[in-house]
Amino acid sequence: MAILNADYSSLNFEEMAASIGLKPKHMPMLIGSFLEESGPILSNIRTAIGSADYADIKMQAHSIKGSAGNLKFTEIYDMAREMEFAGREADESFDYTGYLDAIEKAVATIPS
């Protein structure tokens, strides 16, 4: 899969809430929690990449994948899944930094 260029700047809370079976009023809290939790996870991934700690890359990518999937941030989910699978295989040829940069850019577009 290619690195994706995701932009979530125009989220529609009503559509998003309907897609996951919640009320729109709950979305700001859930998105706020996602943004708060994603910062340390992404930082941990960057550290794990620097030390070629594939087990930690896999674990951290799995964590962000799950959170993104729950909120229907599909592109973040897809990229984190690819990173998780590459970490599981200790794939040295995978572009971990490129995927992480793309995930960070996508997260930065999510309105808080």
Number of C-alpha atoms within 10 A of each C-alpha: 6 8 17 14 11 19 15 14 13 9 12 11 17 13 13 17 17 11 11 11 9 14 13 14 11 11 17 13 11 14 18 14 13 19 17 12 14 20 13 12 18 21 14 17 25 18 14 18 18 11 11 17 14 22 15 19 29 23 18 24 26 21 20 25 23 16 20 21 17 14 17 15 20 14 21 27 23 19 22 28 20 21 28 25 17 20 25 15 12 16 14 11 7 14 13 25 14 11 19 22 14 20 24 17 15 19 22 15 14 18 13 13
